[in-house]
Amino acid sequence: MTKKFFAATLAFIAIPGLAIPNIAAAHGSMKPQHGGMVQMSGETVIELVSTPKGVDVYLTDEDEPVAAAGYTAKLTQTAGGAKTEAALTPAGANKLSAAGFKPVKGAKLVVALIDKSGAKIFATFQAN
């Protein structure tokens, strides 16, 4: 193997690898903006926040709020073999809420969103 071939091969492999962080960041920050847990589903960043009043879910795409009013949504909790469901209702710009919902520590929480076109988005979390 010649030095030129080796250098060209290394450049071919390394340069695309440098672009990966930029691609991942193209959909926005994965840092919680409201102190919750964050998952990405497709191009939508979903943040689930447990509050004393219930559970709130925030939607963003490329760090821009996504209108919550455009979705029908529910929250499903699975704990100890039992399932509990609650409707998530629009509660402002990019916020959906399940008032009075109390997650059980260690429970699996699934946020299911359906937009006006019928497209479905899911995100799974584990309650703290």
Sequence and secondary structure as in RCSB ss.txt:
>XXXX:A:sequence
MTKKFFAATLAFIAIPGLAIPNIAAAHGSMKPQHGGMVQMSGETVIELVSTPKGVDVYLTDEDEPVAAAGYTAKL
TQTAGGAKTEAALTPAGANKLSAAGFKPVKGAKLVVALIDKSGAKIFATFQAN
>XXXX:A:secstr
  HHHHHHHHHHHHHHHHHHHHHHHTT   S SSSSEEEEETTEEEEEEEETTEEEEEEEETTEE  GGGEEEEE
EEEETTEEEEEEEEE STTEEEEET    TT EEEEEEEETT  EEEEEEE  
